[in-house]
């Protein structure tokens, strides 16, 4: 292909013999240089392709798979390090040429505006909720009726028993289990959580022990005081200061 610069550099008939010879040699050298550059570019492209193909893998996505879409765009006013780069999940609803896919939002069912190359996709793994074992919360106060349960266990171990506000150790034998009545004084509520769709409060007792109790075991005054002045994690709420008052 002839470019305007090539026509401009063609020596004119009016030039001196030396200048005409110089320009002719220059044009010949430029043609050789152009050919060398073309060959080097093709070699570099082929080398890059071979290097890429070694690490490249065939995509294994199929229609119906859920994937995440890589989107490096950073919203205005947010830091790049704190921005989630993968959006989704999306569902593959179609396949295009050269390993491209048609996506639709899994929640809104809105189709993505264009086909997406497999390089921007990764599989979306649904995280199943961890099933917590059912734990029966036993109140700290021990009734005499519960002593029958301790008698059935009959395990040879050291049991802490409170006597006159002090802990002593009694050893059980195989015949009877000795356990004294214990009374604990409520100090304050530490935290709040929702467990198995039920609200529970963590209580601090006078012996420095902590237990989770259902809300029906806590009187309304203490619950209301905690909810108004503390967050569920136990941190105190900061009241907003009013700088202006209505006249």
SULRA-V211635 format. One record per pair of residues at least 4 apart in sequence whose C-alpha atoms are under 7 Angstrom apart, sorted by the first residue. I is the first residue (numbers start at 0). J is the second residue. D is the distance in Angstrom with one decimal. If there is no record, write none. Layout:
i->I j->J d->D
i->I j->J d->D
This chain:
i->1 j->5 d->6.2
i->2 j->6 d->6.9
i->3 j->7 d->6.3
i->4 j->8 d->6.3
i->5 j->9 d->6.6
i->10 j->19 d->5.5
i->10 j->22 d->6.2
i->10 j->23 d->6.9
i->14 j->18 d->6.3
i->14 j->19 d->5.8
i->15 j->19 d->6.0
i->16 j->20 d->6.1
i->17 j->21 d->6.2
i->18 j->22 d->6.3
i->19 j->23 d->6.2
i->20 j->24 d->6.3
i->21 j->25 d->6.2
i->22 j->26 d->6.2
i->23 j->27 d->6.4
i->24 j->28 d->6.2
i->25 j->29 d->6.2
i->26 j->30 d->6.3
i->27 j->31 d->6.4
i->28 j->32 d->6.1
i->29 j->33 d->6.0
i->30 j->34 d->6.3
i->31 j->35 d->6.3
i->32 j->36 d->6.1
i->33 j->37 d->6.2
i->34 j->38 d->6.3
i->35 j->39 d->6.2
i->36 j->40 d->6.2
i->37 j->41 d->6.3
i->38 j->42 d->6.3
i->39 j->43 d->6.1
i->40 j->44 d->6.1
i->41 j->45 d->6.2
i->42 j->46 d->6.1
i->43 j->47 d->6.1
i->44 j->48 d->6.2
i->45 j->49 d->6.2
i->46 j->50 d->6.2
i->47 j->51 d->6.1
i->48 j->52 d->6.1
i->49 j->53 d->6.4
i->51 j->55 d->6.0
i->58 j->117 d->6.6
i->60 j->64 d->6.5
i->62 j->91 d->5.0
i->62 j->92 d->5.4
i->62 j->93 d->6.1
i->63 j->90 d->5.9
i->63 j->91 d->5.2
i->63 j->92 d->6.1
i->64 j->90 d->5.7
i->64 j->91 d->5.6
i->65 j->88 d->6.2
i->65 j->89 d->5.5
i->65 j->90 d->4.5
i->65 j->91 d->6.5
i->65 j->122 d->6.4
i->65 j->123 d->5.5
i->66 j->88 d->5.6
i->66 j->89 d->5.3
i->66 j->90 d->6.3
i->66 j->120 d->6.2
i->66 j->121 d->5.5
i->66 j->122 d->4.5
i->66 j->123 d->4.6
i->67 j->85 d->5.8
i->67 j->86 d->5.6
i->67 j->87 d->5.0
i->67 j->88 d->5.1
i->67 j->89 d->6.1
i->67 j->120 d->5.6
i->67 j->121 d->5.4
i->67 j->122 d->6.3
i->67 j->123 d->5.8
i->68 j->85 d->5.3
i->68 j->86 d->5.2
i->68 j->87 d->6.2
i->68 j->119 d->5.8
i->68 j->120 d->5.0
i->68 j->121 d->7.0
i->69 j->84 d->5.8
i->69 j->85 d->4.4
i->69 j->86 d->6.4
i->69 j->119 d->5.0
i->69 j->120 d->6.3
i->70 j->84 d->5.3
i->70 j->85 d->5.8
i->70 j->86 d->6.8
i->71 j->84 d->5.4
i->73 j->77 d->6.7
i->73 j->79 d->5.9
i->73 j->82 d->6.6
i->78 j->82 d->6.4
i->88 j->104 d->6.7
i->88 j->105 d->6.0
i->88 j->123 d->6.7
i->89 j->102 d->6.0
i->89 j->103 d->5.5
i->89 j->104 d->4.6
i->89 j->105 d->5.0
i->90 j->102 d->5.6
i->90 j->103 d->5.4
i->90 j->104 d->6.3
i->90 j->105 d->5.6
i->91 j->100 d->6.6
i->91 j->101 d->5.9
i->91 j->102 d->4.7
i->91 j->103 d->6.6
i->92 j->101 d->5.7
i->92 j->102 d->5.7
i->92 j->103 d->6.8
i->93 j->100 d->5.8
i->93 j->101 d->4.8
i->94 j->99 d->6.0
i->94 j->100 d->4.4
i->94 j->101 d->5.9
i->95 j->99 d->4.8
i->95 j->100 d->5.4
i->98 j->116 d->6.1
i->98 j->117 d->6.0
i->99 j->114 d->5.8
i->99 j->115 d->5.2
i->99 j->116 d->4.3
i->99 j->117 d->5.9
i->100 j->114 d->5.3
i->100 j->115 d->5.3
i->100 j->116 d->6.5
i->101 j->111 d->6.9
i->101 j->113 d->7.0
i->101 j->114 d->5.0
i->101 j->115 d->6.5
i->102 j->110 d->5.9
i->102 j->111 d->5.3
i->103 j->108 d->5.4
i->103 j->109 d->5.2
i->103 j->110 d->4.0
i->103 j->111 d->5.5
i->104 j->108 d->4.8
i->104 j->109 d->5.3
i->104 j->110 d->6.4
i->140 j->181 d->6.1
i->140 j->182 d->5.7
i->140 j->183 d->6.9
i->141 j->145 d->6.6
i->141 j->180 d->6.0
i->141 j->181 d->6.2
i->146 j->150 d->6.3
i->147 j->151 d->6.4
i->148 j->152 d->6.7
i->149 j->153 d->6.9
i->149 j->176 d->6.5
i->150 j->175 d->6.2
i->150 j->176 d->5.3
i->153 j->173 d->5.8
i->153 j->176 d->6.7
i->155 j->171 d->5.9
i->155 j->172 d->6.5
i->156 j->170 d->6.4
i->156 j->171 d->6.7
i->157 j->168 d->6.3
i->157 j->169 d->6.3
i->157 j->170 d->5.4
i->158 j->168 d->5.9
i->158 j->169 d->6.0
i->158 j->170 d->6.7
i->159 j->166 d->6.2
i->159 j->167 d->6.1
i->159 j->168 d->5.2
i->160 j->166 d->5.5
i->160 j->167 d->5.5
i->160 j->168 d->6.1
i->160 j->178 d->6.9
i->160 j->179 d->6.7
i->161 j->165 d->5.4
i->161 j->166 d->4.5
i->161 j->167 d->6.3
i->161 j->181 d->6.5
i->162 j->166 d->6.2
i->162 j->167 d->6.9
i->171 j->175 d->6.9
i->171 j->176 d->5.3
i->171 j->177 d->6.6
i->172 j->176 d->6.7
i->183 j->204 d->6.3
i->183 j->205 d->6.3
i->184 j->204 d->5.8
i->184 j->205 d->5.4
i->185 j->203 d->6.7
i->185 j->204 d->5.0
i->185 j->205 d->6.4
i->186 j->203 d->5.6
i->186 j->204 d->5.4
i->186 j->205 d->6.1
i->187 j->202 d->6.1
i->187 j->203 d->5.6
i->188 j->200 d->6.6
i->188 j->201 d->5.9
i->188 j->202 d->4.8
i->188 j->203 d->6.3
i->188 j->225 d->6.9
i->189 j->201 d->5.4
i->189 j->202 d->5.9
i->189 j->203 d->6.6
i->189 j->233 d->5.6
i->190 j->200 d->5.8
i->190 j->201 d->5.1
i->190 j->231 d->5.5
i->190 j->232 d->5.3
i->190 j->233 d->4.8
i->191 j->199 d->5.9
i->191 j->200 d->4.5
i->191 j->201 d->6.2
i->191 j->231 d->4.7
i->191 j->232 d->6.5
i->192 j->198 d->5.9
i->192 j->199 d->5.4
i->192 j->200 d->6.5
i->192 j->231 d->6.6
i->193 j->197 d->5.3
i->193 j->198 d->4.5
i->193 j->199 d->6.0
i->194 j->198 d->6.3
i->194 j->199 d->6.9
i->198 j->213 d->6.2
i->198 j->214 d->5.9
i->199 j->211 d->6.1
i->199 j->212 d->5.4
i->199 j->213 d->4.4
i->199 j->214 d->5.3
i->200 j->211 d->5.4
i->200 j->212 d->5.4
i->200 j->213 d->6.4
i->200 j->214 d->6.4
i->201 j->209 d->6.5
i->201 j->210 d->5.4
i->201 j->211 d->4.3
i->201 j->212 d->6.3
i->202 j->209 d->5.5
i->202 j->210 d->5.5
i->202 j->211 d->6.2
i->203 j->207 d->6.2
i->203 j->208 d->6.0
i->203 j->209 d->4.8
i->204 j->208 d->5.5
i->204 j->209 d->6.3
i->212 j->216 d->6.5
i->217 j->221 d->7.0
i->217 j->222 d->6.7
i->218 j->222 d->6.5
i->219 j->223 d->5.9
i->220 j->224 d->6.1
i->221 j->225 d->6.2
i->222 j->226 d->6.2
i->223 j->227 d->6.1
i->224 j->228 d->6.2
i->225 j->229 d->5.3
i->226 j->230 d->6.8
i->228 j->235 d->5.9
i->228 j->236 d->5.4
i->229 j->233 d->5.7
i->229 j->234 d->5.5
i->229 j->235 d->4.3
i->229 j->236 d->5.1
i->230 j->234 d->5.4
i->230 j->235 d->6.1
i->230 j->236 d->6.1
